[in-house]
Amino acid sequence: MSNQVTIKALLSIILVAGALVSQPTAFSAVIVTTSTTAPSENLLFQSQNVGGTGGLAWQWTTSDPNNKRDLLQQFHYTSDFVIERISLFATGAYAIPVGETVDFSLTINTYSSATSSSPTSTIASYDGTLTRLGSGSRWWTFDIPDTQLSADTLYGFVLSFSENLSGSSITWQTFSGNTSFPDAGLAQIDYATGSPVATFLSSDLNFMVQGTAVPEPATVSLLIGCVALAMWRRG
């Protein structure tokens, strides 16, 4: 009986470890919330204000239907991690009427360098609907399906409006100085051409990434070995 319990326990541990290091495949819609308080739960990293603040618009305006501007913010992290939420700080400049909703997409790509706005691959793309809730400066949190990313890889998230509703526009706060991600870029992209309208190698959006660091495979193996040894001694 004790051997059967040990085998079942080991199988459970292996399955859990596999879930930690596997790439999720089931994608669903983004959930968007806003708050005047900065998020703090499971905070992995955030940009830092070194040289002052500014603003950059994410837009698709009614006055110029062709004036669709996506936003690209690149980032990287020192270990494998699961990204759960991305939060950005809006300055209070909105062109979406209170109570109206607008469809958008959030895509996570890999990039070859900070000077390139063309992705080398797409990791995941999610659709969502956001509603302007209140006014003034506030944090907007994009809760995405848990997505595993790798250490020391240059990623970027792209925000893109999917419809032009009453002039869709949100201005996000930017930080200059860029000591948080010195080899990552920020760009406002012309959707029609895919080319950057403006590139900021020394600036970042004021953003936070929430998630969980993933143990290295060697660490997971060591954990399994320690638990197995403990069970063997008890059995």
C-alpha positions in Angstrom: 0.0 0.0 0.0 2.8 2.4 0.9 4.5 1.8 -2.5 1.2 2.6 -4.3 0.8 5.8 -2.4 4.4 6.8 -3.1 3.9 6.2 -6.9 0.7 8.1 -7.0 2.3 11.0 -5.1 5.2 11.1 -7.4 3.0 11.1 -10.5 1.0 14.0 -9.0 4.3 16.0 -8.4 5.5 15.3 -12.0 2.1 16.4 -13.4 2.2 19.7 -11.4 5.8 20.3 -12.4 4.9 19.7 -16.0 2.1 22.2 -15.8 4.5 24.8 -14.5 6.9 24.5 -17.4 4.5 23.8 -20.3 3.2 26.4 -22.7 -0.5 27.1 -22.3 -2.6 26.7 -25.5 -6.1 27.7 -24.4 -6.7 31.4 -25.1 -9.7 33.4 -24.1 -10.8 37.1 -23.8 -9.0 39.8 -21.9 -10.7 41.1 -18.8 -10.2 44.9 -18.3 -10.5 46.7 -15.0 -9.5 50.1 -13.8 -8.5 51.5 -10.4 -6.9 54.7 -8.9 -4.6 52.4 -6.9 -1.6 50.8 -8.4 -1.7 46.9 -8.5 0.6 45.1 -6.1 -0.3 41.4 -6.2 2.3 39.1 -7.8 4.2 42.0 -9.2 7.2 40.8 -11.3 8.6 44.0 -12.7 7.7 47.6 -13.7 9.1 50.6 -15.5 10.9 53.3 -13.5 10.6 57.1 -13.7 14.1 58.4 -14.1 13.9 61.4 -16.4 10.3 62.7 -16.2 6.9 61.9 -17.6 5.0 62.3 -20.8 2.2 60.8 -22.7 1.6 58.6 -25.8 -1.8 58.0 -27.4 -3.3 54.6 -28.4 -6.0 55.7 -30.9 -8.3 55.2 -33.8 -10.1 58.5 -34.1 -13.4 59.3 -35.9 -12.0 62.5 -37.4 -9.4 60.5 -39.3 -10.5 56.9 -39.8 -7.1 56.1 -41.2 -5.3 57.4 -38.2 -5.1 54.1 -36.4 -2.2 54.0 -34.0 -1.2 50.8 -32.2 1.2 50.8 -29.3 4.2 48.5 -28.8 6.0 48.2 -25.5 8.9 45.8 -25.3 10.2 44.1 -22.2 12.2 41.1 -20.8 12.8 39.3 -17.6 15.7 37.4 -16.0 14.0 34.1 -15.5 11.2 32.0 -17.1 7.8 33.4 -16.0 4.1 33.2 -16.4 2.5 36.5 -17.3 -1.0 37.0 -15.9 -1.8 40.7 -16.0 -0.4 43.9 -17.6 -1.3 47.3 -16.0 -0.8 50.7 -17.6 -1.3 54.2 -16.2 -3.6 56.5 -18.1 -3.2 60.3 -17.8 -6.9 61.0 -17.9 -7.0 61.9 -21.6 -9.8 59.7 -23.1 -11.8 60.0 -26.3 -14.1 57.1 -25.4 -17.4 58.4 -23.9 -18.2 57.2 -20.4 -20.2 54.0 -20.5 -19.4 53.1 -24.1 -17.4 50.0 -25.0 -14.8 49.3 -27.7 -13.2 46.1 -29.0 -9.5 45.7 -29.0 -6.7 43.1 -29.2 -3.6 42.5 -27.1 -0.8 40.6 -28.8 2.5 39.3 -27.3 5.3 38.9 -29.8 9.1 38.3 -29.8 11.4 40.9 -31.4 15.0 40.8 -32.6 16.0 44.2 -31.2 14.7 47.5 -29.7 14.9 49.2 -33.1 12.6 46.7 -34.8 8.8 47.0 -34.6 8.4 43.9 -36.8 7.9 40.7 -34.7 9.9 37.6 -35.2 7.1 35.4 -33.9 3.7 35.8 -32.2 3.3 34.0 -28.8 -0.4 34.8 -28.2 -3.1 37.1 -29.3 -6.2 37.9 -27.2 -9.4 39.9 -27.9 -11.2 42.0 -25.4 -13.7 44.8 -24.8 -13.0 47.8 -22.7 -15.4 50.3 -21.2 -14.5 53.7 -20.0 -15.2 53.6 -16.3 -14.9 57.0 -14.6 -12.6 59.8 -15.5 -9.2 61.1 -14.4 -5.8 59.4 -14.1 -6.1 55.7 -13.3 -4.6 52.3 -13.8 -6.0 50.0 -16.5 -5.3 46.3 -15.9 -5.5 43.8 -18.7 -6.0 40.4 -17.2 -4.9 37.8 -19.8 -4.9 34.0 -19.8 -1.7 32.8 -18.1 1.0 32.7 -20.7 4.5 31.3 -20.1 7.4 33.3 -21.4 11.2 32.6 -21.4 14.1 34.2 -19.6 16.2 36.9 -21.4 14.0 37.0 -24.5 12.9 40.3 -25.9 9.1 40.4 -25.9 6.6 43.1 -26.6 2.9 43.6 -26.1 0.9 45.4 -28.8 -2.4 47.2 -28.1 -4.7 47.6 -31.2 -8.3 48.9 -31.4 -10.5 46.6 -33.4 -13.2 49.2 -34.1 -13.6 52.9 -34.4 -16.2 53.9 -31.9 -16.8 57.6 -31.2 -13.1 58.3 -31.6 -11.2 55.6 -29.7 -8.3 57.0 -27.8 -6.5 56.6 -24.5 -3.3 58.5 -23.6 -0.9 56.4 -21.5 1.8 57.9 -19.2 5.4 57.5 -20.3 8.6 57.5 -18.4 11.9 58.8 -19.8 15.3 57.6 -18.8 14.7 53.9 -19.6 16.9 52.3 -17.1 14.4 49.5 -16.5 14.7 48.1 -20.1 17.7 49.8 -21.7 17.6 47.4 -24.7 13.9 47.5 -25.2 11.8 50.0 -27.2 8.5 51.8 -27.2 6.7 52.6 -30.5 3.5 54.1 -31.9 2.7 52.1 -35.0 0.7 53.0 -38.1 -1.6 50.0 -38.4 -2.0 50.4 -42.1 1.7 50.1 -42.9 3.0 48.4 -39.8 5.7 51.0 -39.7 6.5 53.0 -36.5 5.1 56.6 -36.5 7.3 57.4 -33.5 10.0 55.3 -31.8 11.3 55.9 -28.2 14.4 54.0 -27.3 14.9 56.0 -24.1 11.3 55.8 -22.9 8.8 53.3 -21.6 5.1 53.3 -20.8 4.4 53.5 -17.1 3.4 49.8 -16.8 3.6 46.8 -14.5 3.6 43.1 -15.2 2.1 40.7 -12.7 2.7 37.0 -12.8 4.8 34.2 -11.3 8.4 33.2 -11.8 8.8 29.6 -13.0 11.4 27.4 -11.4 14.2 26.1 -13.6 13.9 22.5 -14.7 16.8 21.6 -12.5 15.1 23.1 -9.5 11.9 21.1 -10.2 13.9 17.9 -10.6 15.6 18.5 -7.3 12.3 19.1 -5.6 10.9 15.9 -7.0 14.0 14.0 -5.9 13.8 15.3 -2.3 10.2 14.5 -2.0 10.7 11.0 -3.4 13.6 10.4 -1.0 11.5 11.5 1.9 8.7 9.2 0.9 11.1 6.3 0.4 12.5 6.7 3.9 9.0 6.9 5.4 7.9 3.8 3.5 
